[in-house]
């Protein structure tokens, strides 16, 4: 991700900010979810490996949608 961030800074600076926001948002959501998972009791059965209910990704999904929109505009030459 750091490589792509640096590359965007050079090649498409208008996209670099939204991409950085996407990365930071996804890391924040995943980090919180990983911390929560570590606080759970150890899994003792194979069926316990199933997540059941997916973790929320509302913020990273929104950041991804914004990043993709900025990337599309950049590729089409629109500011």
N, CA, C and O atoms as CSV, one atom per row, in Angstrom:
chain,resi,resn,atom,element,x,y,z
A,1,UNK,N,N,0.816,-1.179,0.000
A,1,UNK,CA,C,0.000,0.000,0.000
A,1,UNK,C,C,0.863,1.247,0.000
A,1,UNK,O,O,0.524,2.240,-0.644
A,2,UNK,N,N,1.969,1.204,0.713
A,2,UNK,CA,C,2.866,2.361,0.745
A,2,UNK,C,C,3.445,2.625,-0.646
A,2,UNK,O,O,3.581,3.776,-1.060
A,3,UNK,N,N,3.783,1.557,-1.359
A,3,UNK,CA,C,4.295,1.715,-2.726
A,3,UNK,C,C,3.271,2.420,-3.598
A,3,UNK,O,O,3.603,3.368,-4.310
A,4,UNK,N,N,2.026,1.960,-3.544
A,4,UNK,CA,C,0.977,2.550,-4.373
A,4,UNK,C,C,0.679,3.987,-3.959
A,4,UNK,O,O,0.385,4.830,-4.807
A,5,UNK,N,N,0.755,4.268,-2.669
A,5,UNK,CA,C,0.560,5.640,-2.201
A,5,UNK,C,C,1.638,6.553,-2.789
A,5,UNK,O,O,1.339,7.639,-3.286
A,6,UNK,N,N,2.874,6.110,-2.727
A,6,UNK,CA,C,3.967,6.918,-3.275
A,6,UNK,C,C,3.822,7.083,-4.783
A,6,UNK,O,O,4.067,8.163,-5.320
A,7,UNK,N,N,3.432,6.036,-5.448
A,7,UNK,CA,C,3.257,6.087,-6.898
A,7,UNK,C,C,2.157,7.081,-7.273
A,7,UNK,O,O,2.308,7.864,-8.210
A,8,UNK,N,N,1.057,7.039,-6.532
A,8,UNK,CA,C,-0.025,7.978,-6.795
A,8,UNK,C,C,0.417,9.415,-6.532
A,8,UNK,O,O,0.005,10.325,-7.251
A,9,UNK,N,N,1.239,9.631,-5.525
A,9,UNK,CA,C,1.754,10.975,-5.243
A,9,UNK,C,C,2.494,11.523,-6.468
A,9,UNK,O,O,2.429,12.716,-6.765
A,10,UNK,N,N,3.189,10.640,-7.163
A,10,UNK,CA,C,3.976,11.053,-8.325
A,10,UNK,C,C,3.112,11.150,-9.576
A,10,UNK,O,O,3.181,12.144,-10.300
A,11,UNK,N,N,2.311,10.146,-9.834
A,11,UNK,CA,C,1.598,10.036,-11.103
A,11,UNK,C,C,0.198,10.647,-11.118
A,11,UNK,O,O,-0.269,11.094,-12.165
A,12,UNK,N,N,-0.469,10.669,-9.982
A,12,UNK,CA,C,-1.856,11.141,-9.944
A,12,UNK,C,C,-2.127,11.762,-8.574
A,12,UNK,O,O,-2.860,11.199,-7.761
A,13,UNK,N,N,-1.537,12.909,-8.333
A,13,UNK,CA,C,-1.608,13.507,-7.000
A,13,UNK,C,C,-3.040,13.777,-6.541
A,13,UNK,O,O,-3.305,13.779,-5.339
A,14,UNK,N,N,-3.964,14.005,-7.467
A,14,UNK,CA,C,-5.359,14.239,-7.090
A,14,UNK,C,C,-5.995,12.986,-6.485
A,14,UNK,O,O,-6.967,13.079,-5.737
A,15,UNK,N,N,-5.454,11.839,-6.804
A,15,UNK,CA,C,-5.987,10.566,-6.310
A,15,UNK,C,C,-5.306,10.146,-5.008
A,15,UNK,O,O,-5.854,9.343,-4.252
A,16,UNK,N,N,-4.125,10.680,-4.747
A,16,UNK,CA,C,-3.338,10.255,-3.589
A,16,UNK,C,C,-4.063,10.485,-2.270
A,16,UNK,O,O,-4.011,9.624,-1.391
A,17,UNK,N,N,-4.730,11.608,-2.106
A,17,UNK,CA,C,-5.442,11.900,-0.858
A,17,UNK,C,C,-6.583,10.934,-0.593
A,17,UNK,O,O,-6.653,10.349,0.488
A,18,UNK,N,N,-7.494,10.753,-1.570
A,18,UNK,CA,C,-8.572,9.782,-1.349
A,18,UNK,C,C,-8.058,8.356,-1.120
A,18,UNK,O,O,-8.649,7.603,-0.347
A,19,UNK,N,N,-6.969,7.985,-1.783
A,19,UNK,CA,C,-6.403,6.653,-1.568
A,19,UNK,C,C,-5.856,6.539,-0.144
A,19,UNK,O,O,-6.059,5.523,0.521
A,20,UNK,N,N,-5.164,7.578,0.324
A,20,UNK,CA,C,-4.628,7.573,1.692
A,20,UNK,C,C,-5.765,7.478,2.709
A,20,UNK,O,O,-5.642,6.784,3.719
A,21,UNK,N,N,-6.866,8.172,2.443
A,21,UNK,CA,C,-8.027,8.103,3.324
A,21,UNK,C,C,-8.600,6.690,3.346
A,21,UNK,O,O,-8.951,6.173,4.407
A,22,UNK,N,N,-8.694,6.072,2.181
A,22,UNK,CA,C,-9.186,4.697,2.102
A,22,UNK,C,C,-8.311,3.759,2.923
A,22,UNK,O,O,-8.825,2.955,3.701
A,23,UNK,N,N,-7.002,3.853,2.758
A,23,UNK,CA,C,-6.079,2.979,3.485
A,23,UNK,C,C,-6.210,3.200,4.987
A,23,UNK,O,O,-6.298,2.238,5.750
A,24,UNK,N,N,-6.224,4.454,5.416
A,24,UNK,CA,C,-6.314,4.757,6.846
A,24,UNK,C,C,-7.637,4.268,7.432
A,24,UNK,O,O,-7.672,3.733,8.540
A,25,UNK,N,N,-8.712,4.453,6.690
A,25,UNK,CA,C,-10.031,4.027,7.164
A,25,UNK,C,C,-10.109,2.506,7.269
A,25,UNK,O,O,-10.601,1.974,8.264
A,26,UNK,N,N,-9.632,1.819,6.258
A,26,UNK,CA,C,-9.654,0.353,6.282
A,26,UNK,C,C,-8.785,-0.184,7.420
A,26,UNK,O,O,-9.167,-1.136,8.101
A,27,UNK,N,N,-7.627,0.422,7.623
A,27,UNK,CA,C,-6.759,-0.013,8.725
A,27,UNK,C,C,-7.423,0.220,10.078
A,27,UNK,O,O,-7.324,-0.619,10.973
A,28,UNK,N,N,-8.091,1.347,10.228
A,28,UNK,CA,C,-8.748,1.651,11.501
A,28,UNK,C,C,-9.871,0.651,11.779
A,28,UNK,O,O,-9.991,0.139,12.891
A,29,UNK,N,N,-10.691,0.377,10.762
A,29,UNK,CA,C,-11.772,-0.593,10.953
A,29,UNK,C,C,-11.218,-1.976,11.243
A,29,UNK,O,O,-11.667,-2.646,12.173
A,30,UNK,N,N,-10.261,-2.401,10.463
A,30,UNK,CA,C,-9.697,-3.742,10.652
A,30,UNK,C,C,-8.974,-3.854,11.990
A,30,UNK,O,O,-9.055,-4.884,12.660
A,31,UNK,N,N,-8.272,-2.802,12.374
A,31,UNK,CA,C,-7.557,-2.832,13.651
A,31,UNK,C,C,-8.508,-2.998,14.827
A,31,UNK,O,O,-8.248,-3.777,15.744
A,32,UNK,N,N,-9.600,-2.265,14.793
A,32,UNK,CA,C,-10.593,-2.390,15.865
A,32,UNK,C,C,-11.193,-3.791,15.878
A,32,UNK,O,O,-11.412,-4.372,16.941
A,33,UNK,N,N,-11.454,-4.321,14.701
A,33,UNK,CA,C,-12.032,-5.660,14.616
A,33,UNK,C,C,-11.047,-6.728,15.085
A,33,UNK,O,O,-11.440,-7.699,15.730
A,34,UNK,N,N,-9.775,-6.549,14.762
A,34,UNK,CA,C,-8.768,-7.518,15.232
A,34,UNK,C,C,-8.622,-7.463,16.741
A,34,UNK,O,O,-8.474,-8.496,17.394
A,35,UNK,N,N,-8.664,-6.260,17.296
A,35,UNK,CA,C,-8.590,-6.136,18.761
A,35,UNK,C,C,-9.773,-6.825,19.418
A,35,UNK,O,O,-9.613,-7.522,20.420
A,36,UNK,N,N,-10.948,-6.633,18.862
A,36,UNK,CA,C,-12.143,-7.290,19.378
A,36,UNK,C,C,-12.001,-8.807,19.301
A,36,UNK,O,O,-12.376,-9.512,20.238
A,37,UNK,N,N,-11.468,-9.308,18.206
A,37,UNK,CA,C,-11.300,-10.754,18.030
A,37,UNK,C,C,-10.335,-11.329,19.069
A,37,UNK,O,O,-10.547,-12.433,19.570
A,38,UNK,N,N,-9.276,-10.582,19.394
A,38,UNK,CA,C,-8.318,-11.067,20.389
A,38,UNK,C,C,-8.943,-11.169,21.774
A,38,UNK,O,O,-8.480,-11.952,22.603
A,39,UNK,N,N,-9.988,-10.390,22.035
A,39,UNK,CA,C,-10.640,-10.413,23.340
A,39,UNK,C,C,-11.638,-11.564,23.489
A,39,UNK,O,O,-12.169,-11.784,24.578
A,40,UNK,N,N,-11.892,-12.285,22.426
A,40,UNK,CA,C,-12.841,-13.393,22.465
A,40,UNK,C,C,-12.150,-14.645,23.014
A,40,UNK,O,O,-10.930,-14.776,22.910
A,41,UNK,N,N,-12.928,-15.563,23.598
A,41,UNK,CA,C,-12.327,-16.812,24.077
A,41,UNK,C,C,-11.786,-17.633,22.898
A,41,UNK,O,O,-12.272,-17.505,21.774
A,42,UNK,N,N,-10.788,-18.467,23.157
A,42,UNK,CA,C,-10.214,-19.278,22.088
A,42,UNK,C,C,-11.257,-20.191,21.445
A,42,UNK,O,O,-12.171,-20.675,22.111
A,43,UNK,N,N,-11.109,-20.411,20.168
A,43,UNK,CA,C,-12.001,-21.306,19.428
A,43,UNK,C,C,-11.572,-22.742,19.712
A,43,UNK,O,O,-10.383,-23.060,19.681
A,44,UNK,N,N,-12.542,-23.602,19.988
A,44,UNK,CA,C,-12.223,-24.990,20.340
A,44,UNK,C,C,-12.799,-26.005,19.362
A,44,UNK,O,O,-12.539,-27.202,19.481
A,45,UNK,N,N,-13.591,-25.524,18.381
A,45,UNK,CA,C,-14.177,-26.442,17.403
A,45,UNK,C,C,-13.961,-25.882,15.991
A,45,UNK,O,O,-13.751,-24.685,15.799
A,46,UNK,N,N,-14.021,-26.780,15.027
A,46,UNK,CA,C,-13.906,-26.336,13.635
A,46,UNK,C,C,-15.030,-25.371,13.271
A,46,UNK,O,O,-14.795,-24.383,12.576
A,47,UNK,N,N,-16.229,-25.643,13.727
A,47,UNK,CA,C,-17.360,-24.788,13.385
A,47,UNK,C,C,-17.222,-23.400,14.015
A,47,UNK,O,O,-17.841,-22.445,13.544
A,48,UNK,N,N,-16.439,-23.284,15.045
A,48,UNK,CA,C,-16.195,-21.996,15.679
A,48,UNK,C,C,-15.404,-21.043,14.803
A,48,UNK,O,O,-15.337,-19.848,15.090
A,49,UNK,N,N,-14.804,-21.559,13.737
A,49,UNK,CA,C,-14.028,-20.727,12.818
A,49,UNK,C,C,-14.921,-19.845,11.951
A,49,UNK,O,O,-14.466,-18.832,11.419
A,50,UNK,N,N,-16.186,-20.224,11.809
A,50,UNK,CA,C,-17.094,-19.437,10.974
A,50,UNK,C,C,-17.433,-18.137,11.686
A,50,UNK,O,O,-17.772,-18.138,12.870
A,51,UNK,N,N,-17.341,-17.035,10.964
A,51,UNK,CA,C,-17.586,-15.726,11.553
A,51,UNK,C,C,-19.054,-15.532,11.910
A,51,UNK,O,O,-19.378,-14.915,12.924
A,52,UNK,N,N,-19.935,-16.062,11.073
A,52,UNK,CA,C,-21.361,-15.907,11.345
A,52,UNK,C,C,-21.885,-14.571,10.864
A,52,UNK,O,O,-22.572,-14.503,9.845
A,53,UNK,N,N,-21.573,-13.520,11.578
A,53,UNK,CA,C,-22.001,-12.173,11.207
A,53,UNK,C,C,-20.763,-11.390,10.772
A,53,UNK,O,O,-19.797,-11.290,11.529
A,54,UNK,N,N,-20.785,-10.838,9.565
A,54,UNK,CA,C,-19.600,-10.104,9.105
A,54,UNK,C,C,-19.398,-8.812,9.889
A,54,UNK,O,O,-20.351,-8.200,10.372
A,55,UNK,N,N,-18.150,-8.420,10.002
A,55,UNK,CA,C,-17.824,-7.143,10.624
A,55,UNK,C,C,-18.261,-6.012,9.707
A,55,UNK,O,O,-18.278,-6.163,8.485
A,56,UNK,N,N,-18.609,-4.898,10.293
A,56,UNK,CA,C,-19.028,-3.739,9.509
A,56,UNK,C,C,-17.868,-3.109,8.754
A,56,UNK,O,O,-16.735,-3.077,9.234
A,57,UNK,N,N,-18.171,-2.612,7.570
A,57,UNK,CA,C,-17.161,-1.925,6.752
A,57,UNK,C,C,-17.750,-0.656,6.149
A,57,UNK,O,O,-17.321,-0.226,5.079
A,58,UNK,N,N,-18.711,-0.063,6.809
A,58,UNK,CA,C,-19.403,1.089,6.248
A,58,UNK,C,C,-18.455,2.238,5.923
A,58,UNK,O,O,-18.549,2.840,4.853
A,59,UNK,N,N,-17.548,2.543,6.837
A,59,UNK,CA,C,-16.637,3.669,6.616
A,59,UNK,C,C,-15.646,3.379,5.497
A,59,UNK,O,O,-15.399,4.240,4.652
A,60,UNK,N,N,-15.076,2.177,5.480
A,60,UNK,CA,C,-14.123,1.869,4.410
A,60,UNK,C,C,-14.825,1.694,3.070
A,60,UNK,O,O,-14.247,2.009,2.030
A,61,UNK,N,N,-16.060,1.199,3.073
A,61,UNK,CA,C,-16.817,1.120,1.817
A,61,UNK,C,C,-17.074,2.517,1.256
A,61,UNK,O,O,-16.961,2.734,0.050
A,62,UNK,N,N,-17.419,3.464,2.129
A,62,UNK,CA,C,-17.649,4.845,1.684
A,62,UNK,C,C,-16.350,5.466,1.170
A,62,UNK,O,O,-16.352,6.151,0.147
A,63,UNK,N,N,-15.251,5.231,1.872
A,63,UNK,CA,C,-13.957,5.765,1.434
A,63,UNK,C,C,-13.542,5.140,0.103
A,63,UNK,O,O,-12.971,5.821,-0.750
A,64,UNK,N,N,-13.824,3.858,-0.078
A,64,UNK,CA,C,-13.508,3.192,-1.342
A,64,UNK,C,C,-14.333,3.778,-2.477
A,64,UNK,O,O,-13.801,4.017,-3.561
A,65,UNK,N,N,-15.608,4.012,-2.253
A,65,UNK,CA,C,-16.462,4.591,-3.289
A,65,UNK,C,C,-15.964,5.975,-3.692
A,65,UNK,O,O,-15.939,6.306,-4.878
A,66,UNK,N,N,-15.570,6.780,-2.713
A,66,UNK,CA,C,-15.026,8.112,-3.010
A,66,UNK,C,C,-13.734,8.001,-3.804
A,66,UNK,O,O,-13.541,8.716,-4.788
A,67,UNK,N,N,-12.851,7.108,-3.380
A,67,UNK,CA,C,-11.568,6.926,-4.064
A,67,UNK,C,C,-11.786,6.486,-5.509
A,67,UNK,O,O,-11.135,7.006,-6.415
A,68,UNK,N,N,-12.678,5.550,-5.731
A,68,UNK,CA,C,-12.950,5.061,-7.084
A,68,UNK,C,C,-13.522,6.178,-7.951
A,68,UNK,O,O,-13.163,6.304,-9.122
A,69,UNK,N,N,-14.399,6.979,-7.386
A,69,UNK,CA,C,-14.975,8.100,-8.146
A,69,UNK,C,C,-13.897,9.094,-8.558
A,69,UNK,O,O,-13.889,9.563,-9.697
A,70,UNK,N,N,-12.990,9.418,-7.646
A,70,UNK,CA,C,-11.892,10.336,-7.965
A,70,UNK,C,C,-10.977,9.715,-9.027
A,70,UNK,O,O,-10.521,10.408,-9.937
A,71,UNK,N,N,-10.713,8.424,-8.911
A,71,UNK,CA,C,-9.882,7.725,-9.909
A,71,UNK,C,C,-10.547,7.761,-11.283
A,71,UNK,O,O,-9.876,8.004,-12.286
A,72,UNK,N,N,-11.847,7.525,-11.339
A,72,UNK,CA,C,-12.560,7.569,-12.628
A,72,UNK,C,C,-12.465,8.957,-13.253
A,72,UNK,O,O,-12.165,9.094,-14.439
A,73,UNK,N,N,-12.724,9.986,-12.442
A,73,UNK,CA,C,-12.650,11.354,-12.970
A,73,UNK,C,C,-11.247,11.666,-13.475
A,73,UNK,O,O,-11.075,12.301,-14.516
A,74,UNK,N,N,-10.238,11.207,-12.715
A,74,UNK,CA,C,-8.853,11.441,-13.133
A,74,UNK,C,C,-8.553,10.753,-14.460
A,74,UNK,O,O,-7.942,11.348,-15.348
A,75,UNK,N,N,-8.980,9.503,-14.594
A,75,UNK,CA,C,-8.726,8.757,-15.830
A,75,UNK,C,C,-9.444,9.365,-17.029
A,75,UNK,O,O,-8.964,9.277,-18.159
A,76,UNK,N,N,-10.604,9.986,-16.775
A,76,UNK,CA,C,-11.356,10.608,-17.878
A,76,UNK,C,C,-10.906,12.045,-18.134
A,76,UNK,O,O,-11.392,12.700,-19.056
A,77,UNK,N,N,-9.972,12.528,-17.308
A,77,UNK,CA,C,-9.448,13.873,-17.498
A,77,UNK,C,C,-10.333,14.965,-16.948
A,77,UNK,O,O,-10.218,16.122,-17.355
A,78,UNK,N,N,-11.228,14.613,-16.017
A,78,UNK,CA,C,-12.104,15.603,-15.407
A,78,UNK,C,C,-11.555,15.966,-14.028
A,78,UNK,O,O,-11.118,15.084,-13.289
A,79,UNK,N,N,-11.571,17.238,-13.677
A,79,UNK,CA,C,-11.047,17.630,-12.345
A,79,UNK,C,C,-11.919,17.168,-11.201
A,79,UNK,O,O,-11.601,17.426,-10.040
